[in-house]
Amino acid sequence: MLATLYNTGARVSELIGMKVGDIVLDRSSSICIHGKGRKERTVPLWRTTAKQIRLWLRQNQFARDRPLFPNRTGGPMTRTGVTDRLKLAAATAAMHCPQLKKRRISPHIVRHATAMHSKRSSNPPSQAAQPVLKCGYGSSDERSHGKTTDTGRDSTDCVGVCK
């Protein structure tokens, strides 16, 4: 789920609205995202993300009209459910990268990490959100959108931290 969130740059509402039938898993895997204002966009999936989704779907035989990432009862996840899972993942990552303990981490920050990495390169790093989170993007000035953050660093200048 988190790989899909980063790969697509989807809003939480778009992520929890994804259905199994929205995924195309072939040579050029993609997902159709249903966004705000009835807008739809098709986003290509990286091989690693497509591989993870294939494994997920093999382990969980969902019908095409079911949520891609269901809650424990099979219904769509909530925004809180996504945030809670992200916080668990961030806590685990913080064991290897202690700087993450000091950062506010939210699905929206992951969305911005996607935007910043897409802006900088066509090949984003595998450690997706960590550089943006470490540099301070999302600390006290969450809305900087590529401008200088409260740490005095440009949120687009974060590269290669916390490996």
N, C-alpha and C positions, 0 to 999 in steps of 0.2 A: 504494500500500500504506500509506504513512504517513498520507495523508488519511483512509483508512478506519480506521486505528488511532485517530486523534484523533476522528473523527466518531462512532465507535461506543463509544469508551472500552473496547474489548475488551482482555482479557488476551492476552499473546503466544500462549498455547496456543490461545485461541479464534481469533485471527487466522490462525495457520498451519493451523487445522482448517477454515477456511472453504472451501466448495466452490462452484463456479460455480452449481450448482443452488440454493444458498442465497440467491441474489440475485434480487430482483424489481425490474426496471427499467421502471416505467411512471409514471403521473402522481404516484403516491405511492410512490416507490422505497423499498425497505427491504431488510434482510438478516436472516436467521435465524441467530442466534449460538447455538452449542452450548457451554454453559458447564460449570462444575464440577458434579459430582453429577447428571449427566444432565439438567440444567436447560436449557431453551431460552428464548430471548427474541427478539422481533423488534424491531429498532431502525430507525427511519426514517433515510434517507440525505438529506443536504443535496443540493440541485441540483448544486452544484459537484463533490461527491464522486461522485454518480451519473453525471455527465458524464465524469469521469475513468475510472470503471469501464467505462462504455460504450466509450470509446476503447480502453482496455486490452483488452477482450474482442473488439473489432473487429480489432485488430492481432494478437491471439493467439486462434486458434479452438480453444478448449478444450471438451471434452465436459462435460456437466453434473456428472458424478461426479468430475471432476478438481479439484485444488486451485486456488483462485482466484489465489493467489500462489505459484506453483511455484518450485522451485530450478532450476538450469540443466539438470538431467537430467529435469525434469518432475514430480518427486516433491514432497512437501510441504517447505516451507522448515523450517529448524530455528530454535530460539530464538536461537542465535548468528548465523544469517544475518539475522534481523530486526534484531538489535542492531547488527550491522556496518553494515547499510544506514542505520539511524538515525544512527549515528556519522558516516558519510560525509555525510549531509544536514546534520548539526549542524556539521561542519567547514566546509561550504560556507556555511551561514548565519552562522557566526562571522566570515567575511570582511566581512560587512555589519554585524554586531553583535558586536564584540569581547568583550563581557561573557560571551558564551556559552562562550568558551574556558575560563573558570574553573569551569564547571558540569559536574557529572556528569549525563549525559543517558542515560536508559534508557527502554525501552518502558513501564516501570511509572510513570515520571515523566510520560509523555504521558497515561497513564490518569488520573493524579491531576490533570493540567491539565484534562482533559475534565471531571472531577468538579467542580473549582473553578469553571470557566467556566459549567457547567450550573447550579451553585448560584447564581451571581451573575446570570445572564441567560438568557433563552430564545434570544438571538441572539449566540452566541459570536463573538469576533473572528476574522478570517481568519488572523492570525498566531498561531495556536493556542497552542503550548507556550511561546513565547518569554517572555511576561510572567511566568509561573510560574517558569521556569528562571532568569530574571534576578534575581528578587527573592530567590533563595536557596533556594526550595523544592527539596529534593532535594540540597542541598549536604551538610551533615553530619548533619542530622536528617531523614532521608527519611521517617520514619513520623509526621510531625506531623499529617497529615490535617486541615489547615485551622487548626492551632494556630500559635503563634509559632514561626518557624524560628530557626536558629542566627544569622541576621543580625538578629534582633530584630523582624522584620517579619511581619505576618500574611500567610500564603500566599494569602489570599483578597483581599488589597489590591493586587495587582499588575495595573496597567492601563497600556496604551499605551507600552510601552518597545520599543526596537529596531524601528522601522518600516522 
